[in-house]
């Protein structure tokens, strides 16, 4: 869906507003948050997506976007800083087409309104009761209740229907799941903390070898619903807000990813 009527806003204004909205200075992240690649000085159209892959960049070019807004951008800690190969191809396409890249990682996960965890709860109709998994003063995971208690098989089917992806389920003990904790993306590392909350189940995007043993031995159901599949909603909500706030055009483009 697109918004806006050819209104233009200064890139600096859009970036400053978004950085403030997401409190980027409060996070010690694995990559820089905010403007990663500078393009046009004026913004009329935003294309949003989960990851700044070459496929998404090519779609943004076709859409004549001024800004590409993503959750997974570039310049991660520990990666090779040389602009060669895949990185060169991606950056060349952005720069030669004057498209700015805005990326928000942990700040977008944690935001109480536009964040991935809150938006996933909205998508799955979970009632939010609180948070855990502190990163400084920020809570990176949430816990709460299902809108209606479900069996494990029922919740598996429900997640698959809502997210369009069949989740991995590792069985726990509860025959009827009422309470659940969740954190989008690669947050299987929070499983122990979720267990400590006394919930019936935990949902995240990815799974590790040890996750199976935690689920079996602690009796808590685990659902691995896909890194990409669980993180499609925060960037859409944020981009929609920016488009409506500044009367810009916006289009979300989903590049399929089975992981």
C-alpha positions as CSV (number, residue, x, y, z in Angstrom):
1,X,0.0,0.0,0.0
2,X,1.3,3.5,-0.8
3,X,0.7,6.8,1.0
4,X,1.5,10.4,0.2
5,X,0.9,12.9,-2.5
6,X,4.4,13.7,-3.8
7,X,5.4,15.6,-0.7
8,X,9.2,15.9,-0.1
9,X,10.9,16.0,3.3
10,X,14.6,16.6,4.0
11,X,16.5,13.4,4.6
12,X,18.2,14.9,7.7
13,X,14.8,15.7,9.2
14,X,13.5,12.2,8.6
15,X,16.6,10.6,10.1
16,X,16.6,12.8,13.1
17,X,13.0,12.1,13.9
18,X,13.3,8.4,13.5
19,X,16.5,8.2,15.6
20,X,14.7,10.1,18.4
21,X,11.6,8.1,18.1
22,X,13.5,4.8,18.5
23,X,15.9,6.1,21.1
24,X,18.9,4.7,19.2
25,X,21.4,6.2,21.7
26,X,20.1,3.8,24.4
27,X,21.4,0.7,22.6
28,X,24.8,-1.0,22.3
29,X,24.1,-2.7,19.0
30,X,26.0,-5.0,16.6
31,X,25.7,-2.5,13.7
32,X,25.1,1.3,13.4
33,X,21.5,2.4,13.7
34,X,20.1,5.2,11.5
35,X,21.5,6.4,8.2
36,X,24.0,3.9,6.8
37,X,24.2,5.1,3.2
38,X,23.3,8.6,2.1
39,X,21.3,9.3,-1.0
40,X,18.9,12.0,-2.1
41,X,18.7,15.0,0.1
42,X,14.9,15.1,-0.2
43,X,12.7,12.1,0.5
44,X,9.3,11.5,-1.3
45,X,9.1,7.7,-1.2
46,X,10.1,5.0,1.3
47,X,10.5,1.3,0.4
48,X,10.7,-0.9,3.5
49,X,11.8,-4.5,3.9
50,X,13.4,-6.8,6.4
51,X,17.0,-7.1,5.0
52,X,18.9,-4.9,2.6
53,X,19.7,-7.7,0.2
54,X,20.5,-7.0,-3.5
55,X,17.0,-8.3,-4.4
56,X,15.4,-5.7,-2.2
57,X,17.6,-2.9,-3.4
58,X,16.7,-3.8,-7.0
59,X,13.0,-3.6,-6.1
60,X,13.6,-0.2,-4.4
61,X,15.2,1.0,-7.6
62,X,12.2,-0.1,-9.7
63,X,9.9,1.7,-7.2
64,X,11.9,4.9,-7.5
65,X,12.5,5.0,-3.8
66,X,14.5,7.7,-2.1
67,X,14.9,5.7,1.1
68,X,15.2,2.0,1.8
69,X,14.2,1.3,5.4
70,X,15.3,-2.1,6.8
71,X,15.8,-4.0,10.0
72,X,19.0,-5.7,8.8
73,X,21.4,-3.3,7.2
74,X,25.2,-3.3,6.9
75,X,28.5,-2.9,8.7
76,X,28.1,-5.5,11.4
77,X,30.7,-5.9,14.1
78,X,33.4,-8.4,13.1
79,X,32.6,-8.4,9.4
80,X,35.3,-7.7,6.7
81,X,35.3,-3.9,6.2
82,X,36.5,-4.1,2.6
83,X,34.0,-2.9,0.0
84,X,34.3,-5.9,-2.4
85,X,32.2,-8.7,-3.8
86,X,28.6,-8.7,-2.5
87,X,29.0,-5.6,-0.4
88,X,30.4,-3.7,-3.4
89,X,27.5,-4.7,-5.6
90,X,24.9,-3.7,-3.0
91,X,26.5,-0.3,-2.2
92,X,27.1,0.5,-5.8
93,X,23.4,0.0,-6.6
94,X,22.4,2.2,-3.7
95,X,24.9,5.0,-4.4
96,X,24.4,5.1,-8.2
97,X,20.7,5.4,-7.7
98,X,20.8,8.0,-4.9
99,X,18.9,5.7,-2.5
100,X,19.5,6.2,1.2
101,X,19.7,3.2,3.5
102,X,18.2,3.5,7.0
103,X,18.6,0.5,9.3
104,X,17.3,0.0,12.8
105,X,18.2,-3.3,14.5
106,X,17.8,-3.6,18.3
107,X,15.9,-0.3,18.7
108,X,13.3,-1.7,16.3
109,X,13.1,-5.0,18.1
110,X,12.4,-3.3,21.5
111,X,10.2,-0.3,20.6
112,X,6.9,-0.5,22.6
113,X,4.7,0.6,19.7
114,X,6.5,0.0,16.4
115,X,8.9,-2.8,17.5
116,X,9.1,-6.3,16.1
117,X,8.0,-7.9,19.4
118,X,5.0,-5.7,19.9
119,X,4.0,-6.0,16.3
120,X,4.3,-9.8,16.4
121,X,2.1,-9.8,19.5
122,X,-0.4,-7.8,17.6
123,X,-0.3,-10.2,14.6
124,X,-0.7,-13.2,16.8
125,X,-3.1,-11.5,19.2
126,X,-1.0,-12.1,22.3
127,X,-1.8,-10.1,25.4
128,X,1.4,-8.4,26.6
129,X,2.0,-8.7,30.4
130,X,5.6,-7.6,30.7
131,X,9.2,-7.9,29.4
132,X,12.5,-9.5,30.2
133,X,15.9,-10.0,28.6
134,X,17.5,-6.6,29.5
135,X,20.0,-4.9,27.2
136,X,21.0,-2.0,29.4
137,X,17.7,-0.4,30.3
138,X,15.9,-1.9,27.3
139,X,13.8,-5.1,27.6
140,X,14.4,-7.2,24.5
141,X,11.7,-9.9,25.0
142,X,8.1,-10.0,26.1
143,X,5.8,-12.4,27.8
144,X,2.0,-12.6,28.2
145,X,-1.1,-14.7,27.3
146,X,-2.7,-16.2,24.3
147,X,-6.1,-14.7,23.4
148,X,-7.5,-18.2,23.7
149,X,-5.7,-21.2,25.3
150,X,-4.7,-23.7,22.6
151,X,-3.2,-27.1,22.4
152,X,0.4,-27.3,21.0
153,X,-0.9,-28.6,17.7
154,X,-3.5,-25.9,17.6
155,X,-1.0,-23.1,18.3
156,X,1.4,-24.6,15.6
157,X,-1.4,-24.4,13.0
158,X,-2.4,-20.9,14.2
159,X,1.2,-19.6,13.9
160,X,1.5,-21.1,10.5
161,X,-1.7,-19.5,9.3
162,X,-0.9,-16.0,10.7
163,X,2.8,-15.9,9.6
164,X,2.5,-17.9,6.4
165,X,5.3,-20.3,7.6
166,X,5.2,-23.7,9.3
167,X,7.0,-23.3,12.7
168,X,9.3,-25.9,14.2
169,X,7.7,-27.2,17.4
170,X,9.6,-28.9,20.2
171,X,7.0,-30.3,22.7
172,X,6.8,-29.2,26.4
173,X,4.5,-30.5,29.1
174,X,1.5,-28.3,29.1
175,X,-1.5,-29.9,27.3
176,X,-3.1,-26.5,26.9
177,X,-0.9,-23.5,26.3
178,X,-2.1,-20.3,28.0
179,X,1.0,-18.3,28.8
180,X,3.8,-17.6,26.3
181,X,7.0,-15.5,26.0
182,X,8.5,-14.4,22.7
183,X,11.3,-12.5,21.0
184,X,11.7,-12.2,17.3
185,X,14.7,-13.2,15.2
186,X,17.6,-15.2,16.6
187,X,16.6,-15.0,20.2
188,X,16.8,-18.7,21.2
189,X,19.4,-17.5,23.7
190,X,16.6,-16.0,25.8
191,X,14.9,-19.4,26.2
192,X,16.3,-19.9,29.7
193,X,15.0,-16.6,30.9
194,X,11.6,-17.4,29.3
195,X,11.5,-20.7,31.3
196,X,12.3,-18.7,34.5
197,X,9.1,-16.7,33.8
198,X,7.1,-19.8,34.3
199,X,5.4,-19.7,30.9
200,X,4.0,-22.7,29.0
201,X,5.7,-21.8,25.7
202,X,8.4,-19.7,24.1
203,X,8.4,-18.4,20.5
204,X,11.3,-17.0,18.5
205,X,12.7,-17.1,15.0
206,X,15.6,-19.5,15.1
207,X,16.7,-22.6,17.0
208,X,20.0,-24.0,18.3
209,X,21.0,-27.6,19.1
210,X,20.7,-27.0,22.9
211,X,17.2,-25.6,22.5
212,X,15.8,-29.1,22.1
213,X,17.2,-30.2,25.5
214,X,15.9,-27.1,27.3
215,X,12.4,-27.7,26.0
216,X,12.5,-31.4,26.9
217,X,14.1,-31.1,30.3
218,X,12.2,-28.0,31.5
219,X,8.9,-28.9,29.9
220,X,8.4,-25.7,28.1
221,X,7.1,-25.8,24.5
222,X,9.4,-24.1,22.0
223,X,8.3,-22.7,18.6
224,X,10.8,-21.6,16.0
225,X,8.7,-19.6,13.6
226,X,11.5,-18.2,11.3
227,X,13.8,-15.2,11.7
228,X,12.5,-13.5,8.6
229,X,8.8,-14.4,9.3
230,X,8.8,-13.0,12.8
231,X,10.5,-9.8,11.8
232,X,8.4,-8.5,8.9
233,X,6.1,-6.4,11.0
234,X,8.1,-3.9,12.9
235,X,9.7,-2.3,9.8
236,X,6.2,-2.1,8.2
237,X,4.7,-0.4,11.2
238,X,7.6,2.1,11.4
239,X,7.6,2.9,7.7
240,X,3.8,3.3,7.7
241,X,4.1,5.8,10.7
242,X,6.8,7.8,8.9
243,X,4.8,7.9,5.7
244,X,1.6,9.1,7.5
245,X,3.5,11.5,9.7
246,X,5.2,13.2,6.7
247,X,2.7,12.4,4.0
248,X,5.2,10.3,2.1
249,X,4.7,7.4,-0.3
250,X,5.5,4.0,1.2
251,X,5.6,0.4,-0.1
252,X,6.7,-2.7,1.9
253,X,8.4,-5.3,-0.2
254,X,8.8,-8.9,1.2
255,X,11.7,-10.8,-0.2
256,X,10.9,-14.4,0.7
257,X,13.3,-16.1,3.0
258,X,12.7,-19.6,4.5
259,X,15.0,-19.0,7.5
